[in-house]
Amino acid sequence: MALIDVGFTSFMPDVPALNSPGLVRAHNCTPGRGGGQGNVTFFPLKSATLYSNTSMTSMPLGSAVGQDRLGNARVYSGDAGKLYKLSAVDRKWTSIGRTAGYNTTGDERWKFVEYGSLQIATNYLDEPQFIDMNADVQFANLTTLTKGRHINTHKGFVILGNTYDALDGAVPYRVRWSGLEAPSDWTFSPSTMADFQDVVGFGAITGIVADDSCYLLLQRGIVQMQFVGAPYVFQFTDRVVGKGCSVPESVITVEGKHFFLSDDGFYMLQGGQLTPIGAGKIDKWFLDTADLTQSNFITVAADPRETLVYWQYCSEDATPGVPDMMLIFNYNTGEWTTATATTHFIFNSMSLPWTLDQLDEFVTINAVPSSFDDPIWAGGKAMLWAMNSTGAVYSFGGPTMPLEIETPEYQLSRQVSQTGADIAIVSAARPLFEGEGTARVTVGTKSLQNKDLDWSDQKESNAETGFAYFREKSRYQRFRVTIDGEWKRAYGLQVDAKAAGRR
């Protein structure tokens, strides 16, 4: 017998399974740094747990977070007909939209941007809205001169992209900006520098991102929008030709890095340079298994306590309109994992302060959504939150989700025999992990690469030895590992095998 150490590696479903440098599956976990030789350590992912049993009139279509001048958190969201704030008193959504309401129909979404003390929102079909977060009373029209699908701020301007106005109608390739330090002034003027520009040749504008410069993401290109002052205001420079953002809902900016989905996979834009981040790893798998006809249900958020970005989406197996998967990217290590989606909508937020009296609403200690050392109980802490399809708010402080790992395929006989053996017998496998949990292992075997795998019965690890015991004889082997309970980190597998024959 020989004991073989099998380290967990990158999640790389795009690579053939035999002797692959990556895992076939790394599910319900987050990717950390490796342990050398290409190994990756996986960390637990907490499940969503109810934070506030509140509701909206219809499905949430966008969210925003900001702070007033005293540092108090302000959390906003919108559905088809209303804009809301999350009350700090009772954690309920309170309608604070304009009296006339809104008409967010079809695949349109609410997009928000913070401008000083203002929170500005646009849904393309109605006039852009604003609220002063210091007063926090009611949204109102920012302007009646233009509408837009995408919004951002840069150098004192509010910028709308993919616009509509009464004179020219819909102009999907137009970008328009307010007066300098005048977010409600959209009348074209050399003195205020309010103006517009049509960016042709790249299709519709699908996003606006900003760092030291501003970039227009279009369907087939990326254009830099650089402030140069009067009379031209902005200079427009083609930065990427032929590659753009195909899914507006996929766009997110974290630490000056802009992430989005293009026609052929995921990319990062940083300093005007475009880098593929999923090529040869997960791009093909994602495009084959995601249902992008439901891309309007994609939501994306960043974990403020980790270097992680989460995309939640509908797979081909999803119930229509119900996201069922999350794709997770560690932008420091370049590693990926997946998870089961248990809510409808994820978003970045800030915690609202709690008092002891407010905790009475949970009735029992078991109903409290997170441990008492969680930042959710302190006001103003950046958080990753979620909502269901009716607007109930969730945090991610629940029980640890069960880990699921599927290894590449091995020909273990090559590692345990010096005589050219072609077959191996697997007698045991021991998952390597820390924390409290129950590990189980299944062995997949096949005789030829063009055959389907035969999977053994699932075996639980022995409490004393840590091994799950088998007697599986084959040419090729693959392993599935699951760990339930409050595990802390997982990083590999030890396999006990011996040669069983020669060529």
C-alpha positions as CSV (number, residue, x, y, z in Angstrom):
1,M,0.0,0.0,0.0
2,A,1.0,3.6,-0.6
3,L,-0.4,6.8,0.9
4,I,-0.7,9.5,-1.7
5,D,-1.2,13.1,-0.8
6,V,-3.7,14.9,-3.1
7,G,-3.8,18.6,-2.5
8,F,-6.9,20.6,-3.5
9,T,-6.1,22.8,-6.4
10,S,-7.8,25.6,-8.4
11,F,-11.4,25.2,-9.6
12,M,-10.8,24.7,-13.4
13,P,-13.7,22.9,-15.0
14,D,-12.6,24.1,-18.5
15,V,-9.6,21.7,-18.4
16,P,-9.9,18.0,-19.2
17,A,-10.3,16.0,-16.0
18,L,-7.4,13.5,-16.5
19,N,-4.3,14.7,-14.7
20,S,-5.8,18.2,-14.6
21,P,-4.1,21.0,-12.6
22,G,-7.5,21.9,-11.3
23,L,-10.6,20.6,-9.6
24,V,-13.8,19.6,-11.4
25,R,-15.9,21.1,-8.6
26,A,-15.3,23.4,-5.6
27,H,-18.8,24.3,-4.3
28,N,-20.2,26.1,-1.2
29,C,-16.8,27.5,-0.3
30,T,-14.6,30.5,-0.9
31,P,-11.1,30.3,-2.4
32,G,-8.1,31.4,-0.4
33,R,-4.4,31.3,-1.0
34,G,-2.6,28.1,-1.9
35,G,-0.3,26.0,0.2
36,G,2.4,25.6,-2.4
37,Q,2.7,23.5,-5.6
38,G,-0.5,25.0,-7.0
39,N,-2.6,23.9,-4.0
40,V,-5.6,26.0,-2.8
41,T,-7.1,26.3,0.7
42,F,-10.9,26.5,0.7
43,F,-12.8,28.4,3.5
44,P,-16.4,28.0,4.6
45,L,-19.3,30.0,3.3
46,K,-22.1,30.9,5.7
47,S,-25.7,30.5,4.6
48,A,-28.2,33.3,4.3
49,T,-30.3,33.9,7.4
50,L,-33.3,36.2,7.8
51,Y,-32.4,39.7,9.1
52,S,-35.7,41.5,8.6
53,N,-39.0,40.0,7.6
54,T,-40.0,43.1,5.6
55,S,-41.4,43.3,2.1
56,M,-41.8,45.4,-1.0
57,T,-44.7,45.7,-3.4
58,S,-42.8,43.7,-6.0
59,M,-39.4,42.1,-6.8
60,P,-36.3,44.2,-5.8
61,L,-34.6,45.7,-8.9
62,G,-31.6,47.6,-7.4
63,S,-30.1,48.8,-4.2
64,A,-27.7,51.4,-2.8
65,V,-25.9,52.3,0.4
66,G,-24.6,55.5,1.7
67,Q,-24.0,57.6,4.8
68,D,-25.2,61.0,6.0
69,R,-22.9,63.7,7.4
70,L,-22.9,62.0,10.8
71,G,-21.9,58.6,9.4
72,N,-25.3,57.0,9.8
73,A,-25.9,54.2,7.3
74,R,-28.6,54.8,4.7
75,V,-29.8,51.7,2.8
76,Y,-32.1,52.2,-0.3
77,S,-33.7,49.9,-2.8
78,G,-36.3,50.0,-5.6
79,D,-38.9,47.8,-7.2
80,A,-41.1,48.3,-10.3
81,G,-43.1,51.1,-8.9
82,K,-41.4,52.4,-5.7
83,L,-38.2,53.5,-4.1
84,Y,-37.6,52.6,-0.4
85,K,-35.3,53.1,2.5
86,L,-34.6,50.5,5.2
87,S,-35.7,52.1,8.5
88,A,-33.2,52.1,11.2
89,V,-36.0,51.9,13.8
90,D,-37.8,48.7,12.7
91,R,-35.7,47.3,9.8
92,K,-38.7,47.6,7.4
93,W,-38.7,49.0,3.9
94,T,-40.4,52.4,3.9
95,S,-41.6,53.8,0.6
96,I,-40.0,57.2,0.0
97,G,-40.4,57.6,-3.8
98,R,-42.1,60.4,-5.5
99,T,-45.9,60.5,-5.2
100,A,-46.5,59.6,-8.8
101,G,-44.5,56.4,-8.5
102,Y,-42.4,54.8,-11.2
103,N,-42.7,52.4,-14.2
104,T,-39.8,50.1,-14.1
105,T,-40.9,47.5,-16.7
106,G,-39.3,44.8,-18.8
107,D,-35.7,44.1,-18.0
108,E,-34.9,47.5,-16.6
109,R,-33.2,47.9,-13.3
110,W,-32.6,50.7,-10.8
111,K,-28.9,51.9,-10.8
112,F,-27.7,54.1,-8.0
113,V,-24.7,56.4,-7.4
114,E,-23.6,58.5,-4.4
115,Y,-22.8,62.2,-5.0
116,G,-21.8,64.0,-1.8
117,S,-24.8,63.9,0.4
118,L,-27.1,62.9,-2.5
119,Q,-28.1,59.4,-3.5
120,I,-29.1,59.4,-7.2
121,A,-31.1,56.7,-8.9
122,T,-32.1,55.9,-12.5
123,N,-34.2,53.3,-14.2
124,Y,-34.2,54.7,-17.8
125,L,-38.0,54.8,-18.0
126,D,-38.5,57.5,-15.5
127,E,-36.7,60.8,-14.7
128,P,-33.5,60.3,-12.6
129,Q,-34.3,60.6,-8.9
130,F,-32.3,62.0,-6.0
131,I,-32.6,62.2,-2.2
132,D,-30.5,64.2,0.3
133,M,-29.3,61.5,2.7
134,N,-28.9,64.1,5.5
135,A,-32.7,64.8,5.4
136,D,-33.6,61.3,4.1
137,V,-37.2,62.2,3.5
138,Q,-38.3,61.6,-0.2
139,F,-36.9,61.0,-3.7
140,A,-37.6,63.6,-6.3
141,N,-36.8,64.3,-10.0
142,L,-33.1,65.2,-10.5
143,T,-33.9,66.5,-14.0
144,T,-36.6,66.2,-16.6
145,L,-34.3,66.8,-19.6
146,T,-32.8,63.3,-20.0
147,K,-33.0,59.7,-18.8
148,G,-30.4,57.0,-18.8
149,R,-29.8,53.3,-18.2
150,H,-26.4,53.7,-16.6
151,I,-25.0,56.2,-14.1
152,N,-21.8,57.2,-12.4
153,T,-19.9,60.3,-11.2
154,H,-16.5,61.6,-12.2
155,K,-14.6,64.8,-11.5
156,G,-17.7,66.6,-10.1
157,F,-20.0,65.5,-12.9
158,V,-23.0,63.1,-12.9
159,I,-22.8,61.0,-16.0
160,L,-25.6,59.1,-17.7
161,G,-25.1,56.6,-20.5
162,N,-27.5,54.9,-23.0
163,T,-29.8,57.9,-22.8
164,Y,-33.3,59.0,-23.8
165,D,-34.5,62.6,-24.2
166,A,-37.6,64.3,-25.8
167,L,-35.6,65.7,-28.7
168,D,-33.6,62.6,-29.9
169,G,-35.4,59.8,-28.3
170,A,-33.4,56.7,-27.4
171,V,-29.7,57.0,-28.2
172,P,-28.1,53.8,-26.7
173,Y,-24.5,55.0,-27.6
174,R,-24.8,58.5,-26.1
175,V,-23.2,59.6,-22.8
176,R,-24.5,62.8,-21.2
177,W,-23.2,64.7,-18.2
178,S,-24.5,67.4,-15.8
179,G,-22.9,70.7,-15.1
180,L,-19.7,70.7,-13.0
181,E,-20.6,70.5,-9.3
182,A,-24.2,70.9,-10.4
183,P,-25.9,67.5,-10.5
184,S,-29.4,68.8,-11.2
185,D,-28.3,71.1,-14.1
186,W,-28.4,69.3,-17.5
187,T,-29.0,72.2,-19.8
188,F,-26.2,72.3,-22.4
189,S,-23.9,75.2,-21.5
190,P,-20.2,76.1,-22.0
191,S,-20.2,77.9,-18.6
192,T,-21.4,74.9,-16.6
193,M,-19.8,72.4,-19.1
194,A,-23.0,70.2,-19.2
195,D,-22.9,68.4,-22.6
196,F,-23.1,65.1,-24.4
197,Q,-21.1,62.9,-26.7
198,D,-22.2,60.1,-29.1
199,V,-19.7,57.2,-29.1
200,V,-20.2,55.3,-32.3
201,G,-18.9,52.0,-33.6
202,F,-19.1,49.9,-30.5
203,G,-22.8,49.3,-30.0
204,A,-24.8,50.3,-26.9
205,I,-23.3,51.6,-23.6
206,T,-23.6,48.8,-21.1
207,G,-21.9,50.4,-18.1
208,I,-19.9,53.3,-16.8
209,V,-17.0,52.7,-14.4
210,A,-14.6,55.2,-12.9
211,D,-11.3,55.4,-11.1
212,D,-8.7,58.2,-11.9
213,S,-10.4,58.2,-15.2
214,C,-13.8,57.3,-16.5
215,Y,-14.5,54.4,-18.9
216,L,-17.6,53.6,-21.0
217,L,-18.2,49.9,-21.3
218,L,-19.9,49.2,-24.6
219,Q,-21.1,46.0,-26.3
220,R,-18.0,45.8,-28.5
221,G,-15.4,48.1,-27.0
222,I,-14.2,50.2,-24.1
223,V,-13.7,54.0,-24.4
224,Q,-11.9,56.2,-22.0
225,M,-13.6,59.4,-21.0
226,Q,-10.9,61.8,-19.7
227,F,-11.6,65.3,-18.3
228,V,-9.7,68.0,-20.2
229,G,-11.8,71.1,-19.3
230,A,-13.5,73.7,-21.5
231,P,-14.4,73.8,-24.3
232,Y,-14.3,70.1,-25.0
233,V,-14.8,69.0,-21.3
234,F,-14.0,65.3,-22.0
235,Q,-11.6,63.6,-24.4
236,F,-12.7,60.2,-25.7
237,T,-10.1,57.6,-26.5
238,D,-10.6,54.0,-27.7
239,R,-9.0,51.7,-25.1
240,V,-10.3,48.3,-26.2
241,V,-11.7,47.6,-29.7
242,G,-13.8,44.5,-30.4
243,K,-14.2,43.4,-26.8
244,G,-16.8,44.9,-24.4
245,C,-19.4,44.2,-21.7
246,S,-22.3,42.0,-22.9
247,V,-24.2,41.8,-19.6
248,P,-24.8,45.2,-17.8
249,E,-25.9,43.5,-14.6
250,S,-22.4,41.8,-14.3
251,V,-20.5,45.1,-13.8
252,I,-18.8,45.9,-10.4
253,T,-15.9,48.0,-9.3
254,V,-13.8,47.0,-6.3
255,E,-10.6,48.8,-5.2
256,G,-10.1,50.4,-8.6
257,K,-10.7,47.1,-10.4
258,H,-13.6,46.8,-12.7
259,F,-15.1,43.4,-13.4
260,F,-17.7,42.3,-16.0
261,L,-18.8,39.6,-18.3
262,S,-18.1,39.8,-22.0
263,D,-19.3,37.5,-24.8
264,D,-16.5,35.0,-24.2
265,G,-16.0,35.2,-20.4
266,F,-15.0,37.4,-17.4
267,Y,-12.6,40.3,-17.6
268,M,-11.0,42.8,-15.3
269,L,-10.3,46.4,-16.4
270,Q,-7.6,48.2,-14.4
271,G,-5.8,51.4,-15.3
272,G,-7.3,51.1,-18.8
273,Q,-5.8,47.6,-19.3
274,L,-8.1,44.6,-20.0
275,T,-7.2,41.3,-18.5
276,P,-9.1,37.9,-18.9
277,I,-9.7,36.4,-15.5
278,G,-11.6,33.3,-16.4
279,A,-9.9,32.1,-19.6
280,G,-8.8,28.5,-19.4
281,K,-10.4,28.1,-16.0
282,I,-14.2,28.7,-15.8
283,D,-15.3,30.8,-18.8
284,K,-16.4,27.9,-21.0
285,W,-18.1,26.1,-18.2
286,F,-20.0,29.2,-17.1
287,L,-21.2,30.0,-20.6
288,D,-22.3,26.4,-21.1
289,T,-24.2,26.1,-17.8
290,A,-25.6,29.6,-17.2
291,D,-28.9,30.7,-18.6
292,L,-28.0,34.1,-20.0
293,T,-31.5,34.6,-21.4
294,Q,-32.2,35.4,-17.7
295,S,-29.2,37.7,-17.3
296,N,-31.5,40.4,-16.0
297,F,-31.6,38.4,-12.7
298,I,-27.9,38.6,-12.3
299,T,-26.8,40.5,-9.2
300,V,-23.2,41.1,-8.2
301,A,-21.6,42.3,-4.9
302,A,-18.2,42.3,-3.2
303,D,-17.5,41.0,0.3
304,P,-16.1,44.0,2.2
305,R,-14.3,41.7,4.7
306,E,-12.6,39.5,2.0
307,T,-11.1,40.0,-1.5
308,L,-14.1,38.3,-3.0
309,V,-16.6,39.2,-5.7
310,Y,-19.9,37.2,-6.0
311,W,-22.0,36.9,-9.1
312,Q,-25.5,35.4,-8.5
313,Y,-27.3,34.0,-11.6
314,C,-29.7,31.5,-13.1
315,S,-28.2,28.3,-14.3
316,E,-29.8,26.2,-17.0
317,D,-31.4,24.2,-14.2
318,A,-32.9,27.2,-12.5
319,T,-36.6,27.7,-12.0
320,P,-37.4,30.7,-14.3
321,G,-36.8,34.0,-12.5
322,V,-35.1,32.3,-9.5
323,P,-31.3,32.5,-9.3
324,D,-29.8,29.2,-8.1
325,M,-26.0,29.7,-8.4
326,M,-23.2,31.9,-7.2
327,L,-19.8,32.3,-8.9
328,I,-17.1,33.5,-6.5
329,F,-13.8,35.1,-7.5
330,N,-10.9,36.0,-5.3
331,Y,-9.3,39.0,-7.1
332,N,-6.1,38.7,-5.1
333,T,-5.4,35.1,-5.8
334,G,-7.2,34.7,-9.1
335,E,-9.1,31.6,-7.7
336,W,-12.7,30.7,-8.3
337,T,-15.4,28.7,-6.6
338,T,-19.2,28.3,-6.8
339,A,-22.1,28.1,-4.3
340,T,-25.8,27.4,-4.1
341,A,-27.8,30.6,-4.2
342,T,-30.4,30.7,-1.4
343,T,-31.7,34.2,-2.0
344,H,-33.0,36.2,-4.9
345,F,-30.8,39.3,-4.9
346,I,-27.4,40.0,-3.3
347,F,-26.1,43.5,-2.6
348,N,-23.6,45.6,-0.7
349,S,-24.9,47.3,2.3
350,M,-24.1,48.7,5.8
351,S,-25.3,47.5,9.1
352,L,-27.8,49.5,11.0
353,P,-27.3,49.8,14.8
354,W,-29.3,47.6,17.2
355,T,-30.4,48.0,20.7
356,L,-31.1,45.2,23.2
357,D,-34.8,46.0,23.0
358,Q,-34.8,45.5,19.3
359,L,-33.5,41.9,19.7
360,D,-36.8,40.9,21.3
361,E,-38.3,40.6,17.8
362,F,-36.3,37.4,17.3
363,V,-38.2,35.8,20.3
364,T,-35.6,33.0,20.8
365,I,-31.8,33.0,20.7
366,N,-31.9,30.4,18.0
367,A,-33.7,32.8,15.7
368,V,-31.0,35.5,15.9
369,P,-29.5,35.7,12.4
370,S,-25.8,35.9,13.4
371,S,-23.4,35.4,16.3
372,F,-23.1,38.5,18.6
373,D,-19.6,39.2,17.5
374,D,-20.8,39.7,13.9
375,P,-20.5,43.3,12.5
376,I,-24.2,43.1,11.7
377,W,-25.0,44.4,15.2
378,A,-22.8,47.5,15.0
379,G,-24.0,50.4,12.8
380,G,-22.1,51.6,9.8
381,K,-20.2,48.3,9.1
382,A,-19.9,47.3,5.4
383,M,-21.8,44.1,4.9
384,L,-22.8,41.6,2.2
385,W,-26.6,41.3,2.3
386,A,-29.4,39.7,0.3
387,M,-33.1,39.8,-0.4
388,N,-35.7,37.3,-1.5
389,S,-38.1,38.0,-4.3
390,T,-40.5,40.0,-2.0
391,G,-37.8,42.2,-0.4
392,A,-37.2,40.3,2.9
393,V,-33.6,41.1,4.0
394,Y,-31.0,38.5,4.7
395,S,-27.5,38.5,6.1
396,F,-24.8,35.8,5.7
397,G,-24.3,34.7,9.2
398,G,-26.2,31.4,9.3
399,P,-24.9,27.8,9.4
400,T,-21.9,26.8,7.3
401,M,-22.8,25.4,3.9
402,P,-21.8,21.8,3.1
403,L,-18.5,21.7,1.1
404,E,-18.5,19.8,-2.1
405,I,-15.2,19.0,-3.9
406,E,-14.6,16.9,-7.0
407,T,-11.0,16.1,-7.9
408,P,-9.4,15.6,-11.3
409,E,-9.0,12.1,-12.6
410,Y,-5.9,10.2,-11.7
411,Q,-4.2,7.1,-12.8
412,L,-2.9,6.2,-9.4
413,S,-1.1,3.0,-10.5
414,R,1.5,5.3,-12.0
415,Q,2.2,6.7,-8.5
416,V,2.3,3.5,-6.5
417,S,4.1,1.1,-8.9
418,Q,7.6,1.0,-10.4
419,T,6.8,-1.9,-12.7
420,G,4.4,-0.3,-15.1
421,A,1.1,-1.4,-13.5
422,D,-1.9,-0.1,-15.3
423,I,-4.6,-0.8,-12.6
424,A,-4.9,0.4,-9.0
425,I,-7.0,-0.6,-6.0
426,V,-8.2,2.2,-3.8
427,S,-8.7,1.0,-0.2
428,A,-9.2,4.3,1.7
429,A,-9.3,8.0,1.4
430,R,-9.0,10.6,4.1
431,P,-10.1,14.2,3.6
432,L,-7.8,16.8,5.2
433,F,-9.7,19.6,6.9
434,E,-9.9,21.6,10.1
435,G,-12.8,22.3,12.4
436,E,-15.9,20.4,13.4
437,G,-17.5,18.5,10.6
438,T,-18.4,15.1,9.1
439,A,-16.6,14.1,5.9
440,R,-17.8,11.7,3.3
441,V,-16.0,10.4,0.2
442,T,-17.2,8.8,-3.0
443,V,-14.8,7.1,-5.5
444,G,-15.4,7.4,-9.2
445,T,-13.8,4.8,-11.5
446,K,-13.6,3.9,-15.1
447,S,-11.4,1.8,-17.4
448,L,-11.2,4.1,-20.4
449,Q,-11.3,7.9,-20.8
450,N,-14.2,7.7,-23.2
451,K,-16.3,5.7,-20.7
452,D,-18.6,7.2,-18.0
453,L,-17.6,7.1,-14.4
454,D,-19.0,4.5,-12.0
455,W,-19.5,6.0,-8.6
456,S,-19.2,4.0,-5.4
457,D,-21.5,4.3,-2.5
458,Q,-20.7,7.3,-0.3
459,K,-18.6,6.4,2.8
460,E,-18.3,8.4,6.0
461,S,-14.9,9.0,7.4
462,N,-14.0,6.9,10.4
463,A,-14.0,9.0,13.6
464,E,-10.6,7.5,14.8
465,T,-8.6,7.3,11.5
466,G,-10.3,9.9,9.4
467,F,-10.4,7.3,6.5
468,A,-13.4,6.3,4.5
469,Y,-12.8,2.7,3.4
470,F,-13.3,1.2,-0.1
471,R,-12.2,-1.6,-2.3
472,E,-12.4,0.0,-5.8
473,K,-10.3,-1.4,-8.7
474,S,-9.9,0.6,-11.9
475,R,-7.5,2.2,-14.3
476,Y,-8.7,5.8,-13.6
477,Q,-10.0,7.3,-10.3
478,R,-11.8,10.5,-9.3
479,F,-12.9,11.5,-5.8
480,R,-15.9,13.4,-4.4
481,V,-15.6,14.9,-1.0
482,T,-18.4,16.5,1.1
483,I,-18.0,18.0,4.5
484,D,-21.0,18.9,6.7
485,G,-20.9,20.9,9.9
486,E,-18.8,23.8,11.1
487,W,-15.6,23.1,9.2
488,K,-13.0,25.8,9.1
489,R,-10.7,25.1,6.1
490,A,-10.2,22.2,3.7
491,Y,-7.0,21.6,1.7
492,G,-6.6,18.1,0.5
493,L,-7.1,14.3,0.5
494,Q,-4.9,11.3,1.4
495,V,-5.5,8.2,-0.7
496,D,-4.4,4.7,0.3
497,A,-3.9,2.7,-3.0
498,K,-1.8,-0.2,-4.4
499,A,-1.0,-1.5,-7.8
500,A,-3.2,-4.3,-9.1
501,G,-1.7,-5.4,-12.4
502,R,0.6,-4.6,-15.3
503,R,0.0,-3.5,-18.9
